[in-house]
């Protein structure tokens, strides 16, 4: 198994369940957050965020900038896979 496949498997099996748990906790307590993981080479990202309206303008701007960059594929090391954006509110 290649390292990139192993990293994706580790992300899917171990990290993602924790991300979902953090998301649920933060949303339940109205705690804004933003996480970005590069789990495969060439800029394959997974982004998860809870950015409610009351979050600081800086967090809103950062979340928007990261989401835009991921959609335009301007973050990463030159690969072409489309980013997976799990949830940006």
N, C-alpha and C positions, 0 to 999 in steps of 0.2 A: 504494500500500500504506500502511495506517495505521501510525502509530508503534507501537501496541501489537502489531500483527501482525509488524512488523519486529523488535521486541524479542523476541517469542516465537521468531521464526525464528533470530535471533542466538543466543538461549539454546540452542535445539535443535541448531543446527549447530556452534556454536563453544564454548559454555560447558559444555554437558552432557558432551561427550567428555572435557573436562578434569576435571570433577567425578568422573566414573567412574574416571579415572586416579588422582586423589587418593584416592578411596575405596579402590581396590585397594591402593595403596601403604600407606595408613594401616592397613588391615586386616592386610596382610602383616606389618607391623612393630608391630602391636598399639598403634597410636597413636590415642587417642580424638579425635574431631572432630565438629563440628556446623556445617553450612552451611545458610543460608536465603536464597533468592533470590526477589525479587518481579519477575517477568519480564513482567507484563502489568498494566495498570491495574486498580484496584478490588480489590486484594488477592489476586491469583492467585499462589500461592507454590509453590515446589518446595523441599522440605527433604530433605537427605541427611545421615545421621549414622552414625558408628561409635562406639557408646558401650558398650564391653564392661563386664562386671561390676566390673573393677578400676578403672574410671574414677572420678574424684572424685565425691563426693556432689553437689557443686555442678553438675557437668556433667550428671549424671543428672537433677537437679531442673530445670535449664534446659531440657534436651531434652524432658522430660515436660511442662513448662509451655508450651513453644512448640508441641508436638504437640497438646496439649489446646486451646490457643487457636486453632490452625489448624482443628482439627476443629469447634470451636464458632463459627468465623468471627468471632472477636473481634479479630483482627489485620487491618489493612487499612483501606481508605478507604470502606467502606460497600458494596462490591460483593457479589454473591451467588454467584459461581462457587465450586464446591467446590475446596479446595486439593488439589494432587497431592503426596502425601508419598511420595517415592521409596523411602526406606528409613530406618527408625529402629529400631535394635537395642537 
